[in-house]
Amino acid sequence: MLKSEITFEKYYQEANQAPIPGWDFTFLNNRYLAEDLPWDYKKIVEKYLKKSKSLLDIDTGGGEFLSNLKPLPAAAFATENYKPNIVIAKQRLEPLGIHVVECDAELELPFDDESFELVINRHGLLRVPELLRVLRKNGIFVTQQVGAQNNIQPNHFFKDISRDNMKWDLKEVVSSFKTRNIELVKAEEYYP
């Protein structure tokens, strides 16, 4: 098939059949355009990482993001619930000294109270009371979430309206922290 003959249906079929180890979407390289976010999550995390002696990454996926952070504290942990990702995360992270713990972030995290100086969560489930339980006093939490309205137009194109009435956005997250008197250093929302 000539490159000019590749159709939407062909791309759609390939995407449905593509293996996605961890959350590795490299099969999409050179197949999409995306606008950058106005912040750099990695740089923000690394700023706090330098000062932290303990780290928890909630819902690490296959550990793709966490494995690229430097320097890691001696006490570095990651949680993951999705079975295929647990194997990948352990293979990727344990040689780096990061302990991978299988657990469902919807339930209680299997750590003592105030265990971590830094907790990160990139696109994972966010349960504020449980997060605050494992975060040390004066600890730092850095998250980058994907709101319910993210990519809503493509969802509508595929006739998926399941997220139309979902309320998960910056306002919801900020409210869940403010009701617990937590200081928010910075909060931004962006729809690229």
Secondary structure as GFF3:
##gff-version 3
##sequence-region A 1 192
A	DSSP	three_ten_helix	3	5	.	.	.	ID=ss1
A	DSSP	alpha_helix	8	17	.	.	.	ID=ss2
A	DSSP	three_ten_helix	26	28	.	.	.	ID=ss3
A	DSSP	alpha_helix	41	49	.	.	.	ID=ss4
A	DSSP	beta_strand	54	57	.	.	.	ID=ss5
A	DSSP	three_ten_helix	66	68	.	.	.	ID=ss6
A	DSSP	beta_strand	75	80	.	.	.	ID=ss7
A	DSSP	alpha_helix	83	93	.	.	.	ID=ss8
A	DSSP	three_ten_helix	94	96	.	.	.	ID=ss9
A	DSSP	beta_strand	99	102	.	.	.	ID=ss10
A	DSSP	beta_strand	116	122	.	.	.	ID=ss11
A	DSSP	alpha_helix	128	134	.	.	.	ID=ss12
A	DSSP	beta_strand	135	144	.	.	.	ID=ss13
A	DSSP	alpha_helix	152	157	.	.	.	ID=ss14
A	DSSP	alpha_helix	170	178	.	.	.	ID=ss15
###
